[in-house]
Amino acid sequence: MADSPHKIVATDQNFMESVVEASSSRPVLVDFWAPWCGPCRTLMPMLERIADDYAGRFTLAKLNTDESPRVAGHLNIRSIPTVMLFRNGEVVDQFVGVQPEAAIRDMLDRHLDVPETPGVTPDLRAAAELQLERRDVAAAAAAIAELEASKPEHPALRSLRARLAFLETAVGQPDVPALRARLERDPADGAARHALAAHHALTGDYGTALTEWLELMRRDRKFGDDLARRSLLAAFDVLGEADELVLATRRRMASLLH
C-alpha cells in the first residue's frame, strides 16, 4: 500500500493508537487480510481506490492477520477478508468477503460526515466534541440535542451523551482534592466516589474511573438508582465494546451482579 496520510499499516503494537483512538477524530476502515488470501488481493485495490476518492474523509488501515494475530483474535476475526469500520473507538459497521464497490461506498456514506461547505450546517458531532473539550455543559448539550434532532441514529450519540453526563457531574463537584479528602474520611461517600470517577473519565483515565464505579457498585448498588452500573455502561459506550478495559470490567461486573 502506497504511503499516504489516509492509508496506514496497522499492527498489534499500534492498533490501539492508530485505529481505536484515532477513530475519535476520523473514521478508520480496517481491512484484515493475509498474503495467502486470494479474495484479499481482489478487495485491497478496490479499498485503496475508494480511500483515494474519499480524499481523507476516512483512514484506510491494512492489518496482516498472519503478522498481527492478537488483534485479529481479540476482535473474533474468523475469516478473511473482514473489513471493520471504527468510529469513536468502536466498530460501527463491518462486512466479510469481497463486496461490490457500490455497497462499500454506501456503507461508508452511512457513517461519514458530509464535508463542510459554505452555507451548510457544520458537523454537529465535531461541534459537540469541541464543547465537551471546553467543558461547556450548556453548549455541549445544545450541540448534542441538535445532532440528535437531525440524525437520531448517529453512531456517536451514545458516546457524546455519556461524556456529557460525566461533564455535568464533574462541573457540579469541581474540587478534586476535596473529593479525595471526603473519600479518605468516609469510603462509603458514594457521591464523592461517583464525582471522582467522572473527573477521571473526562481526563481519559478510564481505568481508574471504571475501578471507582465498580467499587461504588460493590459498596452500594442502590446508590443513585443504580448509578454506578449505569455509569459503567455509559463508559462502555465511549470506549467501545472491543476495548480491553470494557471486556475486563464486564467480567468484574458479572461477578458483582451474581
N, C-alpha and C positions, 0 to 999 in steps of 0.2 A: 504494500500500500504506500503510495507516494506521500512524502511528508506534506502536511497541511495543518493549519491551525484547527480545522474542524475534522481531522482524521487522526486517530491515535491508536497505539497498540496497548491494549490492557493486559495486565498480568496479575498473578496472585498478590504481588507486592504492592502494586499501585491501584488496585481496583477500588478500594475504599475512597481514596482521594480523587482519582481521575474519573471515576464513574459515579459512585454513590453521592459523595459530597459535591462534586462538580455539577450534578444534575439539579441542584438547587438554583443555579444561575442559568443553566442552559440544558435542555433535554439531551440525554445521551442514548443513542441506539447501539446496542451491543450485539455483535454477530459472533456467536460461539461456533467455531469451526475447527477442522483438523486437516492436515496436509493430505491424508488418505481419502478424504470425503469428496466424492465426485460432485454431488449436488452443491457442496460448498463452493466449488470452483465456478459453478454457474451463477450462484447468488452473489458472490463477492463483487464482481464488476458492476452488477446492477445496483447494489447498495452504494458503491463508490460514485456511480453516475448520479444517483438521487442526491447524495450528500453534496456533490458539486452544484447541482441545480438549486438546492435549498440555500446554498451560499452562507453557511454558518448558523442557520436557524436551529440546527441541532448538531451534536458531535457524533461522529461515527467511530465506534471503538471495536477493534477486532481482537478477540481473545482465542488463542490457540489452546484447546482443551487438553491436548497432549502435554503442553508445556506448563499449563496452569490448571491442574486438576482440582485444586482446593476450592476455588470459587465455583467451578462447574458443579462440583459435588454439593457445595453449600446451597446452590440455587436449584438443585434437583434436575440438572440437565441430563436427560436420558437418551436423547437422540439429537443428531446434528445434521444440517444446521438448525440451531434455535436462535431466534432473534428476540431480544427483550428491549423495551423502551423504558428507560428510567427517567423519572421526573420528581423533583423534591425528595430524593432519597429513596423512592420506592418504584417498583415495577408497575407501570400503569397500563401496559399492553404487551402482547407477545404473539409470535407465531412460530410454527415448526415446519421445516421443509421449504422448498422453493415456492414462492408465491408470485402471482402476476405483479408486474411493476405497478399497475394502477391500484391494486389492492394495498400495496405497501404505502403508496402515496396517500391513499385515503386514510389509512391508519395514522400516519404522521399528522395529517391535517386535522384529525380529531383532537389532537393533543398539543399542537404547536400554536403559539400565539400568532395572531395576524400582525405583520410588521407595521410599525407606526408610520403613518403618512400625514402630511399636513391636513388639518381639518377632521382627522379621525380620532375618536376617543383613545387615549393612550392605554397601554397594557395595565389593566386594573390590578392584576396579580403583582406586577412589579411595584405599583403604587402602594399596595398593601404591605409588601415586603419592606419597602423604604420606610413607611411609617412605623412598622414594628421595630425596625432597626433604630429609629429615632426615639422609640418608646413613647410615641404619641398615641395614647389609647383611643381618643375620640376620632382622630384622623384615620387610624388603622381600622377601627370598627366601621367607619363610613365607607372606606375603600372595599372592605370585605363584603359589606352589605350590597354595595353597588355591583361587585363581581358576581355575587350570588343571584342578584336580580337579573343580570344579563346572561350569566352562564351557570345555571343552577347545578349542572353536572360537572362543573370544572374540577379536575382531579386534585387541584391544590387546596380546595376549600377546607377540607377537614384539617389539614396541617395548619392552615392560616388561623382557623378558629381556635385550634388548640394553643397556638402560640399567643393569640390574643388573650385567652383565659389566663395563661401564665403571667402575661404582662399586667393584666388587671390586678392579679393577686400581689405581684411584686410592687407595683405602684402604690397599692393600698397599704403595704407594710415595707417601706423602702430601706429601713435601717438594718442592714445585715448583721453588724456586730451585736445589736440589741437582740435580734432574733436568736443568735448563737448563745448569748447570755441567758436568755429565757429558757432555752433548752437545757443548758447546764444546770440551772436551778430546778427545772421541772421537765424531765424527759417525756412526761405524758402530755406536754403542752402541744396538742395537735395543731392548733392554728399556727404556732411558730414553726413547727416542723414542715407543714404544708407550704408556708410562705418561703421558707428557706429553700425547699425543693424547687419552687417556681423560679427563684433567683438563679439557682444552679442551671436550670433548663435554659433560661434566657441567655446565659453566658456560653451555652453549648456543652456544659458539663453534665451530660445526661446520665453518665454512670453514677454520679453522686445523687442526682435528682431521683433517679429510679430507686436507689437504695433507701433514700429518705421516705419516699412514698410507700415502699414495701414495709419499712419499719412502722410507719403510721398505720398501715393496713393490719399489721400483726398486732399492734397495741390496741387499736380501736376501730373495728370495721364499721361501726355506726357513725363515726365522726363525719359531720357534714354530709349526711345522707350518702355514705359510702364514697366520700370524696377521694380517698386515696386510690381506690380501684379505678374510678372514673378518670383521675389524673394520669394514672399509668396507661390507660387505653388511649388517652389524648396524646401522650408522649409517643406511643407506638405509631400514631398517625403521622407524627413529624418524622420519626426515624425510618419508618417503612418496615414491613414485615420481614424483609431479608436481613435486617441488621442483626448482628450477633448479640448485641445488648438486648434486643427485643426477644430473641429466642431464649436467652438465658433467663430473662425476667419472667417470661410466661411460665417457665418451669417452676420458678420460685413462687409465683402467684398460685399456681395449681396446688402446690403443697400447702399453702395457707388456706386455700378455699376448701380443701378436702382433708 
